[in-house]
Amino acid sequence: MARIKIDIPEKVIGTFTIPVRIADINYGNHVGNDAFVSIIHEARMQWLKQYGFSELKIEGVGLIMSDLAIEFKNESFYGDVVEVKLSVGEISRVGFELYYRLLANRIGENVLLANAKTGMVCYDYEAKKVAVIPEKLKMILEG
């Protein structure tokens, strides 16, 4: 069976910490795969917020997630504080790739929980169509 392999770009554009909540724990007594998606979303929101943006307000446009891939590596548990390292991949005229490395520090050792990638597309919610990446956001992405 072919498995997803996500190669994370080296340059980190932000690091964010998200504590695992009891609501993130599933019947297997570990973080559920849907909760990993929520953690990734929270890290992206924290990244945008530091620039005064939200997913609906980036210089007149918003963002839509066009794709998502997660490569699970290790379990995460209640009490973990997930460190999410965010990197940028390919940038096009209307979208870009964000990469996420999720880690937990356990007894002084960083444990890789997952690697993930999202495709993000700029979108004009009023016109209901794809939009060009705003210049300020493009400059941040190209850092």
N, C-alpha and C positions, 0 to 999 in steps of 0.2 A: 504494500500500500504506500503510495506516494504521500509524503508529509510536507506540510508548509514549512519553508525555511525562510526566515526573515533576517536579512543582513542590515544591521543598524548602522547608519552613518556615524562616523566618529565624533563630529563636532556637535556638542550638546548646546542647545540654545536656552535651556531652562531645566531646573530640577525642582520638583514639587513633592510634598509629602501628604499622603492621604491615609488616615487611620482606618483599619478594617473595622466596620461596624458589625454588631450582632446580626443585623438584617442581611449582611453579605454572606452569612454562613448558610450552607445548604444541608440536606439530609446526610451527606457524607462527612459532616462536621468540619468542612473546609470552605474556602471562598468559592462560590459558584461561578461558572463561566460567564453568566450574565452580569454578575457583580464586577468582574474584571472589566467588562465594557463600561460600566458605570464609573469605575476608577479612572479609566482612560479619559472618559468624557470630563470628569472633574479636573484632571490635570490640564486638559486643553482649555477649559474655562478659566482656570487660574492663570495660565499663560496669557490668554487674551486680556484678562482683567488688569494685569500689570501694565498694559499699554492703554487702558481706558476703553477697551473694546468688549463686546459680547458677541455671541454667535449670530445675533440679529442686527448688530450695529457696528459696522466697520466702515466708516466713511461712506455711508449711504447704501452699503450692501450687507448681506448676511452670508452665512456659510451653510452648506449642506454636505453631509457625509456621503460620498459616492461609493465607497467600498471600505471594508474592514477585514483585517486578517489578524489572528492571534495565534502565536506559537506558545503553547503552555509548556512550562519547564518543571515547576515544582508547586506543591500545594502552598496555600497561604491560609493563615488561621486567625481567629479572633485574638486581638492583642498586637498583631503585626502592624507596623507603620510602614506602608508601602512608599518607597522612594521611586518616583517616576522621572526618568531622564528623557527629555524631549529633544528630538533631532529633526532636521528638515531634509527631505529627499528632493525629488524632481519638482521643479516649478514650471508651470506652463502659463499661458496668457490668462486663463480663467481659474486655475486650480493649483494645488500643491499637495505633496505627500508629507505627513507627519509620522514620525517613528517614535516608539515608546519602549523603553527598557524598564521593567518593573522589578524592583529588588526589595528584599526585607533583610534587616540586620538582625541576626540571631547569634547571640553569644559572641559578638565581635566579628562575625563572618557575614559578608554579603551573600545572600542566596538569591539567585536569579529565579524569579517567579514566572515571567513571561516576556516575550518580545511581541510587539504589535505594530501595525501600520494602518493608518487611515488615509484615504483619499478625500481631500476637502475641495469643494467647488464653491466659488463665489456666486451668489445668487441674489437677484433683485426680487424680493418678495412681493413688491407692489406690481411690477410688470410681469411677474411669474416667468422669469427667464434668467439664464446664465449671464453673469456679469464679469467684466475684466477685474483682475485683482487690483484693489486700490494701491496707489503708489506708496503710501506710508507702510502698508502691510508688506508689500513687495520688498521694500528696503529692510524691514525687520527680518523677513525670511532669508534674504541674501546676506544679512549680517556681516 
